[in-house]
Amino acid sequence: MLDLPKESWTLVHAVRAQAQRMGERPFLTFSDGATLTFGEIDRASDRVASTLAQLGVRPGDRVLALARNSAAFLLAMLGAQKRGAIFTPINTELKGSFLEHQLRNADPSVVLVDDELRSAFDTVDVSGLTASHTVVVGDPSTRAVPGTVAVPFAELVDGRVDPDAAVTPTPQDVCMIMYTSGTTGPSKGVLMPHGHGYVFGLGLARAVRLSPDDRYYVCMPLFHANALLMQVVGCLLAGTPAYIARRFSASTWIEEVRATNATVTNALGVMPEFIFRQPPTARDREHRLRLVMAVPIAEEWGAAFEARFGVRFLQGFGMTECNIVAYSDPADPVLPGCAGPVLSDWFEVRIVDPDTDEPLPPDAVGEIAVRPKLASCFSAGYHRMPEKTVEAWRNLWFHTGDAGRVDGRDRLWFVDRIKDCIRRRGENISSYEIEQVLNGHPAVTESAVIGVRAAGAGGEEEVKACIVPAGAPPDALALLDWCARRMPRSAVPRFLEFVPALDKTATGKIRKQDLRAAGVTRSTWDRESVGYVVPR
């Protein structure tokens, strides 16, 4: 395990140190056949940093990436950070107002985009942005984002190194913005210092006891902190080779685990249950996999998954803002919801009354609140949203919006969510942003979006929209098509219910708790009942 002094806990220091320590040993292999050694990723990202400087990128500028898992994604991240810029990866399914909000909030100087994702910008107003260049991954003839000049990514990675282009960061310097869903407003950009990303990786590497003899299988999107910071940075610090798949597939998961000789992998949300649902085969134990880091684990299939595949589960608790603050012990029996002991060298966790913020006794359920003991291992706030920063960090504790408890053995347990967001496919989905799209339809007066449980949903939430129509209810299929052009596929409602009015409090807030309690009713229309598939 790389052992750097705390004042060097940055991704830039880690890449340079591992290039010297590991040299040309294989580090990353991608599903398209591309490979990078520890030395190559250091040298190539130096060239990217130099070319970004030539494009006018200055320290503190944002480099926004709308790109799938690839070598280009990681080289762009490290190159931007070596330049002192702030790498800003966003969800590859974003479109319409979802994309425009994050684009305007970040206001990048350079946009990196996959050729196949470029069309997402066609329906977005980019006027007034400061971006000067579009860096294209893939087809070099791909059009630039309006108002910018197109540059093939190959020019970045093939450029010459300018030693004056690189900066030497500190753990306190913000190096990344990752967006997380809003609850009473649009998505928030989490400001992440170098030390924050470093501890994400170091915590995982220690929890799973990573070594250069392991092989990591990464099948989650790199715009997500789990894949990028926990897994890739964890492998960087441990000197562990990793295989990065283009995307997750439950039907091919065990085949790829076997083919890549993986010993460790992560899964999130419904992924492990989807894997477990695949038909058993006689070869389910023919692999080297020893550990799967996954949350949440359900009693219905957790122990059965371990027995079937001959692996152990590791659980934890955390989020983009506060890092991973607890890990379970993989030697213990799997206990659904038990995140394990808090990493007390780095974090302090308190269970508080959601209304008063008063601390609660052991085993009492309340809101999980966190604060750091270690400088820079925590978010620095929300980008250009100081009011949301103050709201989340009230009384000098970060409030997670999750309900939990700490038992008599000082283990943290996740119980449920408190805040108004929907968890689906490992992503937090903003009900507010879905409502804004729905309310923009000419046949909709008002809407309320909630998460509901449904049969066949793999134990996670589905999106339900309760809609007050402006006159006759609109055609349901046409409304879903309208939504699909304006929001990520995972956000398009599965359930629709047209209602004459939405019950509200005296202060005008919609009583969503009543809508959640009602769930799926006889009046609820299910798109799956007609075989509707959300278009890509």
PLY file of the C-alpha trace (Angstrom):
ply
format ascii 1.0
element vertex 536
property float x
property float y
property float z
element edge 535
property int vertex1
property int vertex2
end_header
0.00 0.00 0.00
1.29 3.44 -0.93
2.34 5.24 2.27
2.44 8.99 1.65
2.55 11.65 4.38
-0.84 13.34 4.89
0.40 16.57 3.32
0.79 14.60 0.06
-2.67 13.00 0.05
-3.57 14.17 -3.44
-4.31 12.16 -6.57
-1.46 13.93 -8.35
1.09 12.89 -5.71
-0.32 9.35 -5.74
-0.03 8.95 -9.52
3.54 10.22 -9.56
4.58 8.06 -6.61
3.05 4.89 -8.07
4.65 5.56 -11.46
8.04 5.49 -9.74
7.15 2.58 -7.48
5.27 0.32 -9.92
6.78 1.46 -13.24
5.40 -0.34 -16.29
3.34 -2.88 -14.43
-0.20 -3.12 -15.82
-2.69 -0.87 -14.05
-5.89 -0.38 -16.08
-7.43 -2.52 -18.81
-10.57 -1.35 -20.60
-13.25 -3.33 -22.40
-12.23 -1.77 -25.74
-8.75 -3.30 -25.36
-6.94 -0.13 -24.25
-4.40 -0.55 -21.46
-2.43 1.79 -19.21
0.52 0.99 -16.99
1.23 2.96 -13.83
3.99 4.78 -15.69
1.90 5.45 -18.80
-0.99 7.04 -16.92
1.46 9.46 -15.29
3.22 10.41 -18.53
0.05 10.65 -20.62
-1.75 12.82 -18.06
1.29 15.16 -18.05
0.73 15.67 -21.77
-3.00 16.23 -21.26
-2.27 18.85 -18.58
0.08 20.68 -20.93
-2.40 20.72 -23.81
-5.20 21.90 -21.52
-2.96 24.82 -20.55
-2.50 25.62 -24.24
-6.30 25.63 -24.61
-6.50 28.32 -21.96
-7.41 26.21 -18.93
-6.22 27.87 -15.74
-6.00 26.54 -12.17
-9.48 26.62 -10.68
-11.26 26.32 -14.04
-13.74 23.49 -14.53
-13.26 20.73 -17.10
-16.65 19.09 -17.58
-16.88 15.51 -18.86
-19.90 13.82 -20.46
-18.16 10.56 -21.27
-18.47 6.83 -20.74
-15.88 4.56 -19.13
-12.65 4.87 -21.08
-8.96 5.63 -20.82
-9.73 9.14 -22.10
-12.01 9.79 -19.10
-9.30 8.99 -16.56
-6.50 10.76 -18.43
-8.70 13.86 -18.71
-9.36 13.76 -14.97
-5.71 13.44 -14.00
-4.57 15.91 -16.63
-7.06 18.49 -15.40
-5.96 17.96 -11.80
-2.29 18.25 -12.69
-3.16 21.58 -14.30
-4.92 22.61 -11.08
-8.32 22.56 -12.76
-11.48 21.04 -11.29
-12.65 17.90 -13.09
-16.45 17.77 -13.31
-17.88 14.42 -14.50
-21.63 14.29 -15.06
-24.17 11.52 -15.56
-24.08 10.28 -19.16
-27.87 10.04 -19.27
-28.42 13.75 -18.65
-30.37 15.77 -21.18
-32.61 18.81 -21.35
-32.99 20.91 -18.20
-31.09 18.32 -16.12
-28.00 18.79 -18.31
-28.42 22.54 -18.70
-28.55 23.13 -14.95
-25.29 21.28 -14.31
-23.63 22.85 -17.33
-24.53 26.35 -16.16
-23.68 25.68 -12.54
-20.24 24.33 -13.46
-19.61 26.93 -16.23
-16.61 24.97 -17.56
-13.81 26.35 -19.68
-13.57 23.04 -21.58
-16.15 20.33 -22.27
-15.04 16.72 -22.87
-17.68 14.66 -24.66
-17.97 11.22 -26.26
-18.94 11.41 -29.91
-22.04 9.27 -29.24
-23.21 11.63 -26.48
-22.70 14.92 -28.34
-26.39 15.13 -29.37
-27.37 15.75 -25.73
-26.25 19.38 -26.20
-28.52 19.99 -29.19
-31.55 20.87 -27.04
-29.61 22.79 -24.39
-29.18 26.56 -24.30
-25.43 27.12 -24.00
-25.48 30.88 -24.57
-23.45 32.88 -22.10
-21.16 30.02 -21.07
-17.42 30.62 -20.94
-16.38 27.28 -22.51
-13.88 27.79 -25.33
-13.24 24.22 -26.53
-15.00 20.89 -26.94
-12.63 17.94 -26.56
-14.10 15.05 -28.55
-13.51 11.42 -27.60
-14.00 9.21 -30.66
-14.90 10.49 -34.13
-12.80 13.64 -34.69
-15.42 15.03 -37.10
-17.95 15.32 -34.24
-19.42 18.82 -33.99
-18.32 21.09 -31.18
-20.73 22.38 -28.56
-22.02 25.70 -30.00
-19.70 28.59 -29.29
-16.63 26.37 -28.86
-13.90 24.92 -31.03
-13.64 21.13 -31.45
-10.37 19.42 -30.51
-9.84 15.65 -30.87
-8.80 14.01 -27.59
-5.85 12.47 -29.45
-4.32 15.96 -29.67
-4.37 16.21 -25.88
-2.70 12.89 -25.24
-0.19 13.27 -28.09
0.94 16.77 -27.13
4.30 17.84 -25.75
4.94 18.29 -22.05
5.32 21.84 -20.79
6.84 21.62 -17.29
5.33 25.00 -16.42
1.78 23.73 -17.02
1.61 21.50 -13.95
0.86 22.72 -10.44
1.62 21.04 -7.12
-1.70 20.68 -5.29
-2.39 20.34 -1.58
-4.97 18.01 -0.01
-7.12 21.11 0.66
-7.35 22.12 -3.00
-10.66 21.34 -4.69
-9.99 18.96 -7.57
-13.45 17.70 -8.51
-17.13 18.54 -8.59
-19.64 15.69 -8.50
-23.36 16.38 -8.72
-25.84 14.84 -6.35
-29.61 15.11 -6.48
-31.48 18.00 -4.94
-34.56 17.47 -2.80
-36.19 20.90 -2.65
-34.16 22.24 -5.53
-31.93 21.30 -8.45
-28.88 19.02 -8.24
-25.98 20.29 -6.16
-22.32 20.25 -7.16
-20.24 18.72 -4.36
-16.85 20.44 -4.04
-14.32 17.69 -3.42
-10.76 18.43 -2.24
-7.88 16.16 -3.20
-7.84 14.69 0.30
-11.50 13.77 -0.04
-10.89 11.63 -3.13
-7.72 10.15 -1.64
-9.53 8.98 1.52
-12.37 7.52 -0.57
-9.79 5.21 -2.17
-7.65 4.60 0.90
-10.64 3.63 3.02
-11.79 1.01 0.52
-8.29 -0.33 -0.10
-7.83 -0.91 3.62
-11.32 -2.34 4.15
-10.94 -4.99 1.43
-7.21 -5.49 2.16
-6.20 -4.78 -1.43
-2.78 -5.83 -2.69
-0.97 -5.98 -6.06
-1.98 -9.65 -6.23
-5.68 -8.72 -6.45
-7.60 -7.90 -9.62
-10.49 -5.43 -9.43
-13.53 -5.64 -11.70
-15.08 -2.17 -12.15
-18.48 -2.26 -13.86
-20.05 0.95 -12.59
-19.92 4.33 -14.39
-16.84 6.41 -13.69
-18.90 9.56 -13.18
-19.96 7.93 -9.89
-17.76 8.27 -6.78
-18.05 4.54 -6.09
-16.32 3.56 -9.33
-13.95 6.49 -9.75
-12.81 7.21 -6.20
-13.46 4.07 -4.18
-12.44 1.55 -6.81
-10.01 3.20 -9.26
-8.27 5.40 -6.68
-8.28 2.50 -4.21
-6.52 0.36 -6.82
-4.06 3.16 -7.56
-3.03 3.40 -3.90
-2.77 -0.37 -3.46
-0.98 -1.01 -6.76
-3.86 -3.28 -7.81
-4.60 -3.90 -11.52
-8.20 -3.19 -12.55
-10.44 -4.07 -15.46
-12.94 -1.34 -16.33
-16.03 -2.52 -18.16
-17.99 -0.20 -20.44
-21.17 -0.83 -18.45
-22.82 -3.27 -16.05
-24.66 -6.32 -17.37
-26.21 -8.81 -14.98
-26.29 -11.52 -17.66
-22.54 -11.32 -18.40
-21.29 -10.30 -14.94
-20.04 -13.74 -13.82
-18.48 -14.40 -17.24
-16.49 -11.15 -17.09
-15.51 -11.75 -13.47
-14.19 -15.12 -14.55
-12.49 -13.89 -17.74
-10.71 -11.02 -15.97
-9.53 -13.13 -13.01
-11.17 -10.61 -10.71
-10.78 -11.08 -6.97
-12.77 -8.03 -5.80
-15.65 -5.97 -7.20
-18.31 -3.48 -6.11
-22.05 -3.49 -6.70
-24.63 -0.88 -5.82
-28.38 -0.68 -5.50
-30.19 -3.45 -7.29
-27.09 -4.79 -9.10
-26.39 -7.78 -6.81
-30.05 -8.85 -6.80
-30.17 -8.67 -10.60
-27.08 -10.89 -10.67
-28.67 -13.31 -8.22
-31.79 -13.51 -10.39
-29.80 -14.92 -13.30
-30.31 -18.67 -13.79
-27.84 -20.68 -11.68
-25.20 -22.68 -13.52
-22.72 -25.36 -12.57
-19.91 -22.83 -13.07
-21.12 -20.17 -10.61
-18.17 -20.89 -8.30
-15.55 -21.15 -11.05
-13.81 -17.82 -10.46
-11.25 -16.11 -8.19
-13.65 -13.56 -6.71
-13.36 -13.36 -2.93
-15.24 -10.19 -1.99
-18.12 -8.01 -3.22
-18.54 -4.55 -1.67
-22.28 -3.86 -1.98
-25.16 -1.91 -0.46
-27.93 -2.51 0.28
-28.03 -6.22 1.05
-31.43 -7.86 1.55
-32.20 -10.78 3.82
-34.06 -12.48 0.96
-30.92 -13.08 -1.09
-27.82 -11.84 0.80
-26.66 -15.06 2.43
-27.92 -17.09 -0.52
-25.80 -14.98 -2.90
-22.71 -15.65 -0.79
-23.42 -19.38 -0.72
-24.15 -19.64 -4.43
-21.09 -17.77 -5.67
-18.70 -18.59 -2.82
-17.94 -14.95 -1.99
-18.30 -12.63 1.00
-20.12 -9.30 1.12
-18.66 -6.10 2.52
-21.06 -3.29 3.44
-20.53 0.36 4.30
-22.19 3.73 4.66
-21.38 7.03 3.04
-22.23 9.52 0.36
-20.47 11.88 -2.02
-20.42 14.75 0.48
-19.07 12.94 3.52
-17.01 10.06 2.11
-17.44 6.44 3.28
-17.55 6.69 7.06
-18.03 3.03 8.04
-17.21 -0.44 6.70
-18.30 -3.83 7.94
-15.92 -6.71 8.58
-16.10 -9.22 5.71
-15.31 -12.00 8.19
-18.62 -11.38 9.98
-21.92 -12.92 8.86
-23.79 -10.62 6.47
-26.25 -8.44 8.41
-28.47 -6.42 6.06
-28.26 -2.72 6.91
-25.19 -3.03 9.14
-22.49 -0.70 7.80
-20.05 -1.71 10.53
-17.92 0.38 12.88
-17.24 4.01 12.05
-13.75 4.83 10.73
-13.13 6.80 13.90
-9.63 7.98 12.99
-11.17 10.09 10.23
-14.84 10.69 11.08
-17.25 11.34 13.92
-20.83 10.08 13.57
-23.80 11.10 15.70
-27.45 9.99 15.58
-29.64 13.05 16.13
-33.31 13.90 16.42
-34.28 15.13 12.92
-36.31 17.99 14.38
-34.12 19.22 17.25
-30.61 17.96 16.36
-30.30 16.65 19.92
-28.11 13.51 20.13
-29.95 10.22 20.68
-28.93 7.22 22.84
-27.59 3.92 21.44
-30.06 1.94 19.30
-32.42 4.91 18.94
-33.26 5.68 15.30
-32.59 9.22 14.12
-30.78 11.13 11.39
-27.17 10.19 10.69
-24.95 13.27 11.08
-21.23 13.27 10.28
-18.23 15.55 10.65
-14.55 15.00 9.83
-11.68 14.59 12.23
-9.15 14.71 9.41
-8.68 17.88 7.39
-9.76 17.70 3.74
-11.36 14.22 3.80
-14.78 15.86 3.50
-16.65 17.98 1.00
-15.89 21.71 0.95
-19.54 22.57 0.32
-21.80 22.95 -2.72
-20.60 24.84 -5.80
-22.30 28.22 -6.07
-24.99 27.17 -3.58
-23.91 28.65 -0.22
-27.44 28.46 1.19
-27.55 24.70 0.57
-24.12 24.33 2.18
-25.30 26.09 5.34
-28.51 24.04 5.38
-26.70 20.71 5.14
-23.95 21.63 7.62
-26.22 23.10 10.29
-24.84 23.08 13.83
-21.45 22.19 12.32
-22.54 18.64 11.43
-23.26 17.39 7.93
-26.81 16.01 7.88
-27.06 13.02 5.57
-30.84 12.90 5.28
-30.65 9.19 6.15
-32.15 7.50 9.20
-29.94 5.14 11.16
-28.81 3.98 14.57
-25.62 3.00 16.38
-25.83 -0.24 18.35
-24.14 -1.25 21.59
-21.08 -2.47 19.66
-20.62 0.96 18.03
-21.76 -0.35 14.64
-23.64 2.02 12.34
-26.91 0.74 10.85
-28.76 2.30 7.92
-32.55 2.22 8.42
-34.22 4.40 5.77
-34.11 7.74 4.00
-35.48 10.90 5.51
-34.91 13.36 2.70
-37.14 13.64 -0.35
-35.17 11.85 -3.02
-35.55 8.59 -4.88
-32.86 5.93 -4.97
-32.79 3.98 -8.21
-30.08 1.98 -10.01
-27.56 3.21 -7.44
-28.36 6.87 -8.19
-30.20 9.50 -6.18
-32.93 10.95 -8.39
-34.25 14.42 -7.66
-38.04 14.48 -7.38
-37.82 18.26 -7.73
-36.14 18.09 -11.13
-38.65 15.54 -12.45
-41.48 17.75 -11.23
-40.00 20.75 -13.01
-40.03 18.86 -16.31
-43.57 17.56 -15.80
-44.87 20.98 -14.79
-43.51 22.36 -18.03
-45.93 20.21 -20.07
-48.87 22.28 -21.36
-51.40 19.69 -20.15
-50.02 19.59 -16.57
-51.01 22.07 -13.86
-49.01 20.57 -11.00
-47.23 17.36 -10.08
-45.73 15.53 -7.13
-43.09 12.85 -7.66
-42.37 10.14 -5.08
-40.57 6.82 -4.83
-42.73 3.73 -4.37
-42.01 0.04 -3.89
-43.38 -2.29 -6.53
-43.37 -6.01 -7.24
-40.51 -6.97 -9.53
-38.57 -3.78 -8.84
-35.70 -5.65 -7.24
-36.31 -4.19 -3.79
-35.65 -0.61 -4.86
-37.89 2.36 -5.56
-39.75 3.14 -8.75
-40.73 6.66 -9.79
-44.40 7.59 -9.45
-45.82 10.92 -10.63
-49.10 12.22 -9.24
-50.37 14.75 -11.77
-53.05 17.42 -11.69
-54.00 17.86 -15.37
-54.92 21.18 -16.95
-58.25 19.93 -18.23
-58.52 16.44 -19.69
-55.64 14.13 -18.68
-52.94 13.92 -21.37
-52.21 10.67 -23.17
-49.94 8.69 -20.84
-47.64 7.30 -23.53
-47.25 10.69 -25.20
-46.43 12.22 -21.81
-43.73 9.60 -21.16
-42.24 10.19 -24.62
-42.18 13.91 -23.79
-40.37 13.17 -20.51
-37.88 10.81 -22.15
-36.65 13.62 -24.40
-35.98 15.83 -21.40
-34.64 13.66 -18.57
-32.43 10.62 -17.91
-34.04 7.24 -18.58
-33.84 6.33 -14.88
-35.92 9.40 -14.00
-38.83 8.76 -16.39
-41.81 7.73 -14.21
-42.95 4.14 -14.27
-46.24 5.01 -12.58
-48.67 7.83 -13.39
-51.75 8.82 -11.44
-53.97 11.71 -12.53
-55.65 13.42 -9.58
-58.00 16.44 -9.29
-55.79 18.13 -6.68
-52.79 17.57 -4.39
-53.35 17.84 -0.64
-51.17 20.50 0.97
-50.18 21.81 4.39
-51.14 25.22 5.72
-47.85 26.56 4.35
-48.55 25.22 0.86
-46.26 22.16 0.92
-47.55 19.02 -0.79
-48.22 16.23 1.72
-45.88 13.73 0.10
-45.89 11.49 3.13
-49.56 10.71 2.39
-48.78 9.96 -1.25
-45.98 7.60 -0.19
-48.25 5.86 2.27
-50.80 5.28 -0.48
-48.14 3.90 -2.84
-49.45 2.13 -5.95
-53.25 2.25 -5.96
-56.00 0.94 -8.24
-55.99 4.33 -9.95
-52.26 4.13 -10.73
-51.27 3.49 -14.34
-48.16 1.32 -14.84
-46.22 1.76 -18.08
-45.10 -1.87 -17.85
-48.74 -2.95 -18.19
-48.56 -1.90 -21.86
-44.93 -2.91 -22.43
-43.65 0.66 -22.72
-39.85 0.87 -22.91
-38.17 4.23 -22.32
-36.25 5.16 -25.49
-32.55 5.91 -25.24
0 1
1 2
2 3
3 4
4 5
5 6
6 7
7 8
8 9
9 10
10 11
11 12
12 13
13 14
14 15
15 16
16 17
17 18
18 19
19 20
20 21
21 22
22 23
23 24
24 25
25 26
26 27
27 28
28 29
29 30
30 31
31 32
32 33
33 34
34 35
35 36
36 37
37 38
38 39
39 40
40 41
41 42
42 43
43 44
44 45
45 46
46 47
47 48
48 49
49 50
50 51
51 52
52 53
53 54
54 55
55 56
56 57
57 58
58 59
59 60
60 61
61 62
62 63
63 64
64 65
65 66
66 67
67 68
68 69
69 70
70 71
71 72
72 73
73 74
74 75
75 76
76 77
77 78
78 79
79 80
80 81
81 82
82 83
83 84
84 85
85 86
86 87
87 88
88 89
89 90
90 91
91 92
92 93
93 94
94 95
95 96
96 97
97 98
98 99
99 100
100 101
101 102
102 103
103 104
104 105
105 106
106 107
107 108
108 109
109 110
110 111
111 112
112 113
113 114
114 115
115 116
116 117
117 118
118 119
119 120
120 121
121 122
122 123
123 124
124 125
125 126
126 127
127 128
128 129
129 130
130 131
131 132
132 133
133 134
134 135
135 136
136 137
137 138
138 139
139 140
140 141
141 142
142 143
143 144
144 145
145 146
146 147
147 148
148 149
149 150
150 151
151 152
152 153
153 154
154 155
155 156
156 157
157 158
158 159
159 160
160 161
161 162
162 163
163 164
164 165
165 166
166 167
167 168
168 169
169 170
170 171
171 172
172 173
173 174
174 175
175 176
176 177
177 178
178 179
179 180
180 181
181 182
182 183
183 184
184 185
185 186
186 187
187 188
188 189
189 190
190 191
191 192
192 193
193 194
194 195
195 196
196 197
197 198
198 199
199 200
200 201
201 202
202 203
203 204
204 205
205 206
206 207
207 208
208 209
209 210
210 211
211 212
212 213
213 214
214 215
215 216
216 217
217 218
218 219
219 220
220 221
221 222
222 223
223 224
224 225
225 226
226 227
227 228
228 229
229 230
230 231
231 232
232 233
233 234
234 235
235 236
236 237
237 238
238 239
239 240
240 241
241 242
242 243
243 244
244 245
245 246
246 247
247 248
248 249
249 250
250 251
251 252
252 253
253 254
254 255
255 256
256 257
257 258
258 259
259 260
260 261
261 262
262 263
263 264
264 265
265 266
266 267
267 268
268 269
269 270
270 271
271 272
272 273
273 274
274 275
275 276
276 277
277 278
278 279
279 280
280 281
281 282
282 283
283 284
284 285
285 286
286 287
287 288
288 289
289 290
290 291
291 292
292 293
293 294
294 295
295 296
296 297
297 298
298 299
299 300
300 301
301 302
302 303
303 304
304 305
305 306
306 307
307 308
308 309
309 310
310 311
311 312
312 313
313 314
314 315
315 316
316 317
317 318
318 319
319 320
320 321
321 322
322 323
323 324
324 325
325 326
326 327
327 328
328 329
329 330
330 331
331 332
332 333
333 334
334 335
335 336
336 337
337 338
338 339
339 340
340 341
341 342
342 343
343 344
344 345
345 346
346 347
347 348
348 349
349 350
350 351
351 352
352 353
353 354
354 355
355 356
356 357
357 358
358 359
359 360
360 361
361 362
362 363
363 364
364 365
365 366
366 367
367 368
368 369
369 370
370 371
371 372
372 373
373 374
374 375
375 376
376 377
377 378
378 379
379 380
380 381
381 382
382 383
383 384
384 385
385 386
386 387
387 388
388 389
389 390
390 391
391 392
392 393
393 394
394 395
395 396
396 397
397 398
398 399
399 400
400 401
401 402
402 403
403 404
404 405
405 406
406 407
407 408
408 409
409 410
410 411
411 412
412 413
413 414
414 415
415 416
416 417
417 418
418 419
419 420
420 421
421 422
422 423
423 424
424 425
425 426
426 427
427 428
428 429
429 430
430 431
431 432
432 433
433 434
434 435
435 436
436 437
437 438
438 439
439 440
440 441
441 442
442 443
443 444
444 445
445 446
446 447
447 448
448 449
449 450
450 451
451 452
452 453
453 454
454 455
455 456
456 457
457 458
458 459
459 460
460 461
461 462
462 463
463 464
464 465
465 466
466 467
467 468
468 469
469 470
470 471
471 472
472 473
473 474
474 475
475 476
476 477
477 478
478 479
479 480
480 481
481 482
482 483
483 484
484 485
485 486
486 487
487 488
488 489
489 490
490 491
491 492
492 493
493 494
494 495
495 496
496 497
497 498
498 499
499 500
500 501
501 502
502 503
503 504
504 505
505 506
506 507
507 508
508 509
509 510
510 511
511 512
512 513
513 514
514 515
515 516
516 517
517 518
518 519
519 520
520 521
521 522
522 523
523 524
524 525
525 526
526 527
527 528
528 529
529 530
530 531
531 532
532 533
533 534
534 535
